[in-house]
Each structure stands twice: as structure tokens, then as C-alpha cells.
Amino acid sequence: MAIDKRPSKKVASDAGKTLQNPNSTKRDKELAASILANREPKRKPAK
């Protein structure tokens, strides 16, 4: 059985809010960006 290591929608949503928050620290934003980098795109890019 494979373990799904992608973040949940809630975690990704919170990460997006962190990136938009002007009061977030640099470290918070780095972690949020890392989380979002591991999300699957909603759709595949056009060829």
C-alpha cells in the first residue's frame, strides 16, 4: 500500500493564506511555498 505524501486541501489552503498574509515571517512563507510545491495541479497544462 502506497502512502500519499501530498498535503490535504485544508493544509494547502492554509499555506496559500500564509503566503498572502503580510505579517507572515520569511520562514513561514518558505514553508508554505514548500507545501504548495508538493500539491498536484488542478489540471494539466495545455500542450
Secondary structure, DSSP 8 states (H G I E B T S, - for coil): -----S--HHHHHHHHHHHH-TTS-HHHHHHHHHHHHTS--SS----
